[in-house]
Amino acid sequence: MDRILSPLSPAWLEGLQVFIDDWFFVFALVFLLFELGRYWLLKKLNWTLIGDTLTNYVTLAMFMGITVVFLAAFYVAAFYYVWQFAIFDIEINWATVLICIVLADLVYYWEHRFLHRVNFGWATHSVHHSSPFFNISVAYRFGPMDSFWPVLFHLPLVLLGFNPVVVVFAEVIVQVYQTALHTEAVKKLPRPIEAVLNTPSHHRVHHGSNPAYLDKNYAGIFIIWDRMFGTFAEEREPVTYGLTRPINSVNPLIAFFHGFHRLGQEIWQMPDLANKVRVLTNPPGWQPKSGSQTPRSE
């Protein structure tokens, strides 16, 4: 118990975060080679899949460029500014780090749900869902504003009193865990694990464009959030990956910007200024006359 409650250095925790993030990326590349070999054995390896895989990493590079140039300073500044007004002064130890990871996972559930159900958020997040394949490289398929929304949703944890380093560490743990879920090589796990944790099976559902799978399984680490809030769906039928209206392209620029291009078209074609604004804040596929919507319309 003393070990769990012993104070941790922010610098040490930051170094651990970088170590986990960097080395998992190396593991993901090695695992991708295994997956490509599996596709080859199953006679599913083709140039479209290879092109799509390369596109995933090009979008990652573009995402990282935008993050470093425009958003990194904002991310850090926002966290440390809000930290001045923290309600509590929460010490850094393994117990508080674990609590922060659980809370960050809950926050991520609502951030993820927001990105699916608010058109402006879906414009960037739809990039991640636009691949018609499902392997670990898809985890690195990012949209232009994917590093903006986590700042807003995780600020309450900083305001609560968690050190910004701890919050960022918790975010990285949630993201790294999810990265590992992007595979078809792992089928269903034992029931107790499937009941509590997010698994490749659950996340395959999340990437499905099947009507029964749309906007389901938003969880990061714990699938219990989806079970609690009514967004859980079990993998029963084969998953059709991608968008309900596929982009049908492995061009990285099309993949990276298609969501905002689609949103711009919808705004341009929408009559009345008020409805143009509502397009941004309503779910994808929203129409003003009937108020109807088509989940994850693309």
VEXDREN-2710 file (C-alpha; in Angstrom, 1 decimal):
% VEXDREN-2710
k/r/px/py/pz
1/MET/0.0/0.0/0.0
2/ASP/2.9/2.4/0.8
3/ARG/4.3/1.7/-2.6
4/ILE/1.0/2.6/-4.3
5/LEU/0.7/5.8/-2.3
6/SER/4.4/6.9/-2.6
7/PRO/4.8/10.2/-4.5
8/LEU/5.9/10.2/-8.1
9/SER/7.9/12.7/-10.0
10/PRO/6.1/14.5/-12.8
11/ALA/9.3/14.3/-14.9
12/TRP/9.5/10.5/-14.3
13/LEU/5.9/10.1/-15.2
14/GLU/6.3/12.2/-18.4
15/GLY/9.3/10.0/-19.3
16/LEU/7.3/6.9/-18.8
17/GLN/4.5/8.3/-21.0
18/VAL/7.0/9.0/-23.9
19/PHE/8.6/5.5/-23.4
20/ILE/5.2/3.7/-23.6
21/ASP/4.0/5.8/-26.6
22/ASP/7.2/5.4/-28.6
23/TRP/7.8/1.7/-28.0
24/PHE/4.1/0.8/-28.6
25/PHE/4.4/2.5/-32.0
26/VAL/7.4/0.2/-32.8
27/PHE/5.3/-2.8/-31.6
28/ALA/2.4/-1.7/-33.8
29/LEU/4.7/-1.6/-36.8
30/VAL/5.9/-5.2/-36.1
31/PHE/2.4/-6.3/-35.5
32/LEU/1.3/-4.8/-38.8
33/LEU/3.8/-7.0/-40.6
34/PHE/2.1/-10.0/-38.9
35/GLU/-1.3/-8.8/-40.0
36/LEU/-0.1/-8.3/-43.6
37/GLY/1.2/-11.8/-43.5
38/ARG/-2.1/-13.0/-42.2
39/TYR/-3.9/-11.2/-45.1
40/TRP/-1.5/-12.8/-47.5
41/LEU/-2.2/-16.3/-46.2
42/LEU/-6.0/-15.6/-46.4
43/LYS/-5.5/-14.4/-50.0
44/LYS/-6.8/-10.9/-48.9
45/LEU/-3.7/-8.9/-49.5
46/ASN/-4.1/-6.6/-52.4
47/TRP/-2.8/-3.2/-53.6
48/THR/-5.9/-1.4/-52.3
49/LEU/-5.2/-2.7/-48.8
50/ILE/-1.5/-1.7/-49.1
51/GLY/-2.4/1.7/-50.4
52/ASP/-4.9/2.2/-47.6
53/THR/-2.3/1.2/-45.0
54/LEU/0.2/3.8/-46.4
55/THR/-2.6/6.4/-46.3
56/ASN/-3.1/5.7/-42.6
57/TYR/0.5/6.7/-41.9
58/VAL/0.4/9.7/-44.2
59/THR/-2.6/11.0/-42.4
60/LEU/-0.7/10.4/-39.1
61/ALA/2.2/12.5/-40.4
62/MET/-0.2/15.3/-41.5
63/PHE/-2.0/15.1/-38.1
64/MET/1.3/15.3/-36.2
65/GLY/2.3/18.3/-38.4
66/ILE/-0.8/20.2/-37.5
67/THR/-0.5/19.3/-33.8
68/VAL/3.1/20.4/-33.5
69/VAL/2.7/23.6/-35.4
70/PHE/-0.7/24.8/-34.2
71/LEU/-2.0/22.9/-31.2
72/ALA/0.9/21.7/-29.0
73/ALA/1.4/25.0/-27.3
74/PHE/-2.3/25.6/-26.9
75/TYR/-2.7/22.1/-25.3
76/VAL/0.0/22.7/-22.7
77/ALA/-0.9/26.4/-22.0
78/ALA/-4.6/25.5/-21.5
79/PHE/-3.9/22.8/-19.0
80/TYR/-1.4/24.8/-17.0
81/TYR/-3.6/27.9/-17.0
82/VAL/-6.6/26.0/-15.7
83/TRP/-4.5/24.2/-13.2
84/GLN/-4.0/27.5/-11.3
85/PHE/-7.7/27.3/-10.4
86/ALA/-7.8/23.6/-9.4
87/ILE/-10.3/22.7/-6.7
88/PHE/-8.0/20.2/-5.0
89/ASP/-4.2/19.7/-4.9
90/ILE/-4.0/16.0/-5.8
91/GLU/-0.7/14.3/-5.1
92/ILE/0.9/12.2/-7.8
93/ASN/1.1/8.6/-6.8
94/TRP/0.1/5.3/-8.4
95/ALA/-3.3/5.4/-6.7
96/THR/-4.2/8.8/-8.1
97/VAL/-2.7/8.0/-11.5
98/LEU/-4.9/4.9/-11.7
99/ILE/-8.0/7.0/-10.6
100/CYS/-7.1/9.5/-13.3
101/ILE/-6.9/6.8/-16.0
102/VAL/-10.4/5.6/-15.1
103/LEU/-11.8/9.1/-15.1
104/ALA/-9.9/9.9/-18.4
105/ASP/-11.5/6.8/-19.9
106/LEU/-15.0/8.0/-18.9
107/VAL/-14.2/11.5/-20.3
108/TYR/-13.0/9.8/-23.5
109/TYR/-16.3/7.9/-23.8
110/TRP/-18.2/11.2/-23.9
111/GLU/-15.6/12.9/-26.1
112/HIS/-15.9/10.0/-28.6
113/ARG/-19.7/10.1/-28.5
114/PHE/-19.6/13.8/-29.1
115/LEU/-17.4/13.3/-32.2
116/HIS/-20.0/10.9/-33.6
117/ARG/-23.1/12.8/-32.8
118/VAL/-22.1/16.4/-33.6
119/ASN/-21.5/17.1/-37.2
120/PHE/-18.5/19.4/-36.7
121/GLY/-16.8/16.8/-34.6
122/TRP/-17.6/14.0/-37.1
123/ALA/-16.0/16.1/-39.9
124/THR/-12.6/15.3/-38.4
125/HIS/-13.3/11.9/-36.7
126/SER/-14.8/10.4/-39.9
127/VAL/-11.3/10.2/-41.2
128/HIS/-10.5/7.5/-38.7
129/HIS/-13.6/5.6/-39.8
130/SER/-13.1/6.0/-43.6
131/SER/-10.9/2.9/-44.0
132/PRO/-12.7/-0.2/-45.4
133/PHE/-10.1/-2.3/-43.6
134/PHE/-9.4/-3.0/-40.0
135/ASN/-5.8/-3.5/-38.9
136/ILE/-3.5/-1.8/-36.4
137/SER/-2.4/0.8/-39.0
138/VAL/-6.0/2.1/-39.0
139/ALA/-5.5/3.2/-35.4
140/TYR/-3.1/5.8/-36.7
141/ARG/-5.5/7.3/-39.2
142/PHE/-6.2/10.8/-37.9
143/GLY/-8.2/13.8/-39.0
144/PRO/-7.1/17.5/-39.0
145/MET/-8.7/18.5/-35.7
146/ASP/-8.3/15.2/-33.7
147/SER/-5.9/16.8/-31.2
148/PHE/-8.2/19.8/-30.5
149/TRP/-11.2/18.1/-28.8
150/PRO/-9.3/16.1/-26.1
151/VAL/-8.1/19.4/-24.6
152/LEU/-11.6/20.7/-24.0
153/PHE/-12.9/17.4/-22.7
154/HIS/-10.0/16.7/-20.3
155/LEU/-9.7/20.2/-18.8
156/PRO/-12.2/19.3/-16.0
157/LEU/-9.7/16.7/-14.8
158/VAL/-7.1/19.4/-14.5
159/LEU/-9.6/21.8/-12.8
160/LEU/-10.4/19.0/-10.4
161/GLY/-6.7/19.0/-9.3
162/PHE/-4.9/16.4/-11.3
163/ASN/-1.4/17.5/-12.5
164/PRO/-1.5/18.2/-16.2
165/VAL/1.3/15.6/-16.6
166/VAL/-0.9/12.9/-15.0
167/VAL/-3.9/13.9/-17.3
168/VAL/-1.7/13.6/-20.4
169/PHE/-0.3/10.3/-19.2
170/ALA/-3.8/9.0/-18.6
171/GLU/-4.8/10.1/-22.1
172/VAL/-1.8/8.3/-23.6
173/ILE/-2.7/5.1/-21.8
174/VAL/-6.3/5.2/-23.1
175/GLN/-5.1/5.9/-26.6
176/VAL/-2.4/3.2/-26.6
177/TYR/-4.9/0.6/-25.2
178/GLN/-7.3/1.4/-28.0
179/THR/-4.6/1.2/-30.7
180/ALA/-4.1/-2.5/-29.8
181/LEU/-7.8/-3.1/-30.4
182/HIS/-7.5/-2.5/-34.2
183/THR/-7.1/-6.1/-35.4
184/GLU/-9.1/-8.9/-36.9
185/ALA/-6.5/-11.4/-35.7
186/VAL/-7.9/-11.6/-32.2
187/LYS/-11.4/-13.0/-32.0
188/LYS/-13.6/-12.9/-28.9
189/LEU/-11.9/-13.1/-25.5
190/PRO/-13.2/-14.9/-22.4
191/ARG/-16.6/-13.6/-21.3
192/PRO/-15.4/-11.9/-18.1
193/ILE/-13.0/-9.8/-20.1
194/GLU/-15.6/-9.0/-22.8
195/ALA/-18.0/-7.9/-20.1
196/VAL/-15.7/-5.3/-18.6
197/LEU/-13.0/-4.3/-21.0
198/ASN/-13.1/-3.0/-24.5
199/THR/-11.8/-5.7/-26.9
200/PRO/-11.0/-6.1/-30.6
201/SER/-14.5/-7.6/-31.0
202/HIS/-16.2/-4.6/-29.4
203/HIS/-14.1/-2.2/-31.4
204/ARG/-14.7/-4.0/-34.7
205/VAL/-18.4/-3.2/-34.0
206/HIS/-17.5/0.4/-33.5
207/HIS/-15.9/0.6/-36.9
208/GLY/-18.8/-1.1/-38.7
209/SER/-21.2/0.6/-41.1
210/ASN/-23.8/-2.1/-40.5
211/PRO/-27.1/-0.5/-39.4
212/ALA/-27.0/-2.5/-36.2
213/TYR/-23.4/-1.2/-35.4
214/LEU/-23.7/2.5/-36.2
215/ASP/-22.6/4.7/-33.3
216/LYS/-22.0/1.9/-30.9
217/ASN/-19.2/1.0/-28.5
218/TYR/-17.5/4.3/-27.9
219/ALA/-15.4/3.0/-25.0
220/GLY/-11.7/3.4/-24.6
221/ILE/-10.6/0.9/-22.0
222/PHE/-13.8/-0.1/-20.2
223/ILE/-16.8/-1.3/-22.2
224/ILE/-18.9/-0.8/-19.1
225/TRP/-19.5/2.8/-20.1
226/ASP/-21.4/1.7/-23.2
227/ARG/-23.3/-0.9/-21.2
228/MET/-24.2/1.8/-18.6
229/PHE/-25.2/4.5/-21.2
230/GLY/-27.1/2.3/-23.7
231/THR/-24.6/2.4/-26.6
232/PHE/-23.3/-1.2/-26.4
233/ALA/-23.7/-3.7/-29.3
234/GLU/-22.2/-7.2/-29.5
235/GLU/-20.4/-8.5/-32.6
236/ARG/-22.9/-10.9/-34.1
237/GLU/-22.9/-10.4/-37.9
238/PRO/-19.8/-9.9/-40.1
239/VAL/-18.6/-6.3/-39.9
240/THR/-18.6/-4.0/-43.0
241/TYR/-15.9/-1.5/-42.2
242/GLY/-15.9/2.1/-43.3
243/LEU/-18.5/4.8/-43.8
244/THR/-22.1/4.4/-45.0
245/ARG/-21.0/6.4/-48.1
246/PRO/-17.4/5.2/-48.7
247/ILE/-14.8/7.6/-49.9
248/ASN/-13.5/4.9/-52.4
249/SER/-10.0/6.4/-52.4
250/VAL/-6.5/5.7/-51.0
251/ASN/-5.5/9.3/-51.7
252/PRO/-4.2/10.7/-48.4
253/LEU/-5.5/14.2/-49.1
254/ILE/-9.0/12.9/-49.9
255/ALA/-8.9/10.7/-46.8
256/PHE/-7.6/13.6/-44.6
257/PHE/-10.0/16.4/-45.7
258/HIS/-13.1/14.5/-47.0
259/GLY/-15.0/15.1/-43.7
260/PHE/-14.7/18.9/-43.9
261/HIS/-15.3/18.9/-47.6
262/ARG/-18.6/17.0/-47.1
263/LEU/-19.5/19.4/-44.2
264/GLY/-18.8/22.4/-46.4
265/GLN/-21.0/21.1/-49.1
266/GLU/-23.9/20.4/-46.7
267/ILE/-23.6/24.0/-45.3
268/TRP/-23.4/25.5/-48.7
269/GLN/-26.5/23.6/-49.9
270/MET/-28.5/24.2/-46.8
271/PRO/-31.1/27.0/-47.0
272/ASP/-31.4/29.7/-44.3
273/LEU/-28.5/30.9/-42.1
274/ALA/-30.0/29.4/-39.0
275/ASN/-30.1/25.9/-40.6
276/LYS/-26.5/26.3/-41.8
277/VAL/-25.5/26.8/-38.2
278/ARG/-27.6/23.8/-37.1
279/VAL/-25.8/21.6/-39.6
280/LEU/-22.6/22.1/-37.5
281/THR/-24.2/21.2/-34.2
282/ASN/-26.7/18.5/-35.1
283/PRO/-25.9/14.8/-35.8
284/PRO/-24.5/13.8/-39.3
285/GLY/-27.3/13.6/-41.8
286/TRP/-29.6/16.1/-40.1
287/GLN/-32.2/17.7/-42.3
288/PRO/-34.2/20.8/-41.2
289/LYS/-37.7/20.0/-42.7
290/SER/-38.3/16.8/-40.8
291/GLY/-35.5/17.1/-38.3
292/SER/-34.5/13.7/-39.5
293/GLN/-30.9/12.4/-39.4
294/THR/-28.9/9.5/-40.7
295/PRO/-26.3/8.3/-38.2
296/ARG/-22.8/8.7/-39.4
297/SER/-24.0/9.8/-42.9
298/GLU/-21.0/10.3/-45.2
END
